[in-house]
Amino acid sequence: MKFDVVLRVVIKIFLPFILVFGLYVQFHGDYGPGGGFQAGVISAAMVILYAIIFGLGAAQRVVPPVAVEIMVPLGVLIYAGVGVAALIFGGEYLNYSVLLRDSVAGQHLGILLVEFGVLVTVAGTMMAIFYAFAGRGP
């Protein structure tokens, strides 16, 4: 893969579009199919594709293993934190309507935050699995 210039250039062009599609799936999840899980897999697939073409070391410089290890519990904390915030504001756990004065806007904010937590956890988990297997060598 070291000398395949065309493939490297094409992948460099496609990577931003993959990321934008992942963000589209994330933020469109309220209104149609998609959400945090699918967006997390798409985002991790972007990093995995980068690692396949440019090497594991290059991917680990872009997304270091330490960051990946932080992403997994961070997403869970975001998810759980939204539920705790709902409890603090006087609602039930993960009842998003109490997060803002307008209950509909609160529900919208809550689901976006929860789905973002899912995205972070899923992307981190997928990358951690890939790094673990790819780092084992031949």
ROZA-879467 format. One line per 3 residues: number of its first residue (from 0); their letters; for each residue x, y, z of N, C-alpha, C. Coordinates in steps of 0.05 Angstrom, whole numbers, m for minus. Atoms other than C-alpha are relative to their C-alpha. Layout:
BEGIN
NUM> A> X Y Z X Y Z X Y Z; ...
//
This chain:
BEGIN
0> MKF> 16 m24 0 0 0 0 17 25 0; m17 m23 m4 59 46 9 2 17 m25; m4 m15 25 64 66 m65 m25 4 m16
3> DVV> 25 m4 14 m9 67 m84 m11 28 4; 6 m28 m4 m15 142 m92 m29 6 m6; 27 m5 8 m82 141 m127 m20 m7 22
6> LRV> 17 8 m22 m115 102 m71 2 18 24; m4 m18 m23 m86 147 m18 m14 27 m5; 13 m26 7 m110 210 m54 m30 m2 1
9> VIK> 29 4 1 m180 182 m65 m11 m2 29; 9 3 m28 m185 162 9 1 27 14; m1 m27 m13 m162 231 32 m23 17 m9
12> IFL> 23 m16 9 m218 261 m11 m25 m11 13; 25 12 m11 m271 212 16 m3 3 30; 2 m1 m29 m254 217 90 m18 22 11
15> PFI> 18 m20 m11 m287 284 103 m30 m5 m7; 28 6 7 m350 261 66 m11 m22 18; 9 21 m19 m353 199 110 m6 12 27
18> LVF> 6 m13 m26 m348 242 172 m25 17 m1; 25 m16 3 m402 289 147 m24 m18 m1; 23 18 1 m447 230 132 m5 m11 28
21> GLY> 4 9 m28 m435 204 203 m14 21 17; 13 m21 m15 m454 271 231 m29 4 m9; 28 m2 10 m516 273 186 m17 m22 13
24> VQF> 15 22 m12 m537 205 212 m5 5 30; 3 m7 m28 m525 229 283 m23 20 5; 20 m21 m5 m567 292 278 m26 m5 m14
27> HGD> 25 6 13 m620 263 233 m15 m22 14; 11 22 m15 m633 207 282 m26 7 15; 25 m9 m13 m688 248 315 m24 m3 m19
30> YGP> 22 m2 20 m729 251 251 m3 m24 m18; 1 24 18 m715 185 216 20 m21 10; m19 21 m8 m671 124 217 28 11 5
33> GGG> m27 m10 m6 m603 134 247 2 6 30; m4 m7 m28 m575 158 312 29 m5 8; m27 2 m11 m515 150 357 14 m26 m7
36> FQA> m13 25 6 m501 76 344 11 0 m28; m8 0 28 m500 82 269 22 21 m6; m20 m22 4 m461 148 271 27 m8 12
39> GVI> m25 9 m12 m410 117 318 14 m21 m17; m12 20 17 m399 58 272 12 14 m25; m10 m14 24 m391 105 211 25 15 7
42> SAA> m24 m15 m8 m342 149 249 24 m18 5; m22 19 m5 m301 89 272 9 m12 m26; m8 12 26 m303 60 202 18 19 m16
45> MVI> m17 m20 13 m272 125 177 29 m3 10; m27 3 m12 m213 117 225 12 m27 m8; m10 26 8 m207 43 208 8 0 m29
48> LYA> m8 m3 29 m206 58 133 26 15 m2; m25 m15 m1 m152 109 147 23 m18 8; m21 18 m10 m112 56 185 7 m21 m21
51> IIF> m5 21 21 m120 5 129 17 12 m22; m14 m12 23 m94 53 76 27 12 9; m25 m14 m8 m41 93 115 16 m13 22
54> GLG> m14 14 m21 m22 44 169 m11 5 28; 11 m2 m27 m40 32 241 13 23 16; m14 m21 m14 13 80 266 m10 28 m7
57> AAQ> 11 m25 9 m15 137 225 m27 5 13; 26 m3 m12 m85 124 251 2 5 30; m3 m4 m29 m60 121 323 12 28 6
60> RVV> m9 m28 m4 m27 189 313 m24 19 m3; 24 m16 3 m94 217 290 m19 m3 23; 17 6 m23 m135 183 344 16 m18 19
63> PPV> m18 16 m17 m87 160 399 m16 m20 17; 14 20 m16 m104 97 438 m9 10 27; 9 m11 m26 m108 138 502 m27 14 m3
66> AVE> 26 m13 5 m164 180 471 m22 m20 m4; 20 21 4 m200 117 450 m8 m13 26; 6 11 m26 m195 89 520 m17 19 17
69> IMV> 16 m19 m15 m225 153 547 m28 2 m12; 26 m3 14 m281 154 495 m21 m20 11; 20 21 m8 m314 89 519 m15 8 25
72> PLG> 15 m8 m24 m330 110 590 m12 28 m1; 10 m28 2 m340 183 571 m28 0 m12; 26 2 12 m399 165 527 m21 m10 20
75> VLI> 19 10 m21 m431 125 583 m5 21 21; 4 m21 m19 m420 183 630 m19 22 m11; 18 m20 12 m454 231 581 m28 m11 1
78> YAG> 27 12 m1 m513 183 575 m12 1 28; 10 1 m28 m519 173 650 m4 28 11; 1 m27 m10 m506 247 663 m26 14 m8
81> VGV> 25 m12 8 m567 267 623 m23 m10 18; 20 10 m18 m609 221 666 2 12 28; m4 m12 m26 m579 249 730 m9 30 m1
84> AAL> 9 m28 3 m591 320 704 m30 2 1; 29 1 m1 m664 302 694 m9 m3 29; 7 4 m28 m667 278 766 5 25 16
87> IFG> m6 m25 m14 m634 342 791 m21 21 m5; 21 m20 7 m686 384 754 m28 m8 8; 26 8 m12 m742 346 788 m16 m19 m17
90> GEY> 15 20 16 m762 295 735 9 m28 6; m9 28 m3 m753 221 727 26 m3 m16; m25 5 13 m688 190 704 m4 m3 m30
93> LNY> 2 m2 29 m679 204 629 m27 11 m10; 24 m15 9 m743 245 626 10 27 m9; m14 m23 11 m716 299 581 m17 25 1
96> SVL> 17 m24 1 m776 346 585 6 21 21; m6 m19 m22 m750 378 649 27 14 m4; m27 m12 4 m682 397 620 m1 30 m8
99> LRD> 4 m28 7 m708 463 591 m28 9 7; 27 m10 m7 m768 508 605 m21 m11 m19; 19 12 20 m801 485 540 5 m30 0
102> SVA> m4 29 m2 m813 411 548 8 m14 m26; m8 12 26 m808 396 474 29 5 m6; m28 m6 4 m742 432 469 18 m16 19
105> GQH> m15 17 m19 m718 395 531 2 m28 m9; m2 27 11 m736 329 500 19 m2 m24; m18 0 24 m699 348 436 29 1 10
108> LGI> m27 m2 m10 m637 369 475 9 m26 14; m7 25 m14 m639 306 518 6 m22 m19; m5 22 19 m643 258 460 25 5 m15
111> LLV> m25 m6 14 m587 294 424 24 m6 18; m22 6 m19 m542 289 486 3 m30 4; m2 29 m4 m559 216 497 11 m13 m25
114> EFG> m10 12 25 m547 199 424 29 7 m4; m28 m7 2 m481 237 427 17 m19 18; m14 19 m18 m461 194 487 3 m28 m13
117> VLV> m1 25 14 m478 132 447 21 0 m22; m20 m3 21 m437 157 388 28 m2 11; m27 0 m12 m376 169 432 8 m28 9
120> TVA> m5 26 m10 m381 101 465 4 m21 m22; m1 20 22 m394 61 401 25 5 m17; m24 m6 16 m339 97 362 25 m9 15
123> GTM> m23 7 m17 m290 87 419 4 m31 2; m1 30 m2 m308 13 426 9 m12 m26; m8 11 26 m302 m1 352 30 5 m6
126> MAI> m29 m6 4 m234 33 348 18 m15 19; m16 16 m19 m209 m2 411 2 m29 m9; m1 27 11 m228 m69 381 19 m2 m23
129> FYA> m17 0 23 m194 m52 316 30 3 8; m27 m4 m8 m131 m26 350 11 m25 14; m9 25 m14 m127 m89 393 6 m22 m20
132> FAG> m5 21 19 m133 m136 334 22 7 m20; m20 m8 20 m91 m96 285 28 3 12; m26 m3 m13 m36 m85 336 14 m27 7
135> RGP> m12 26 m6 m25 m160 345 21 m9 m20; m19 7 21 14 m165 280 m8 m25 m15; 7 23 17 16 m221 229 2 m26 14
//
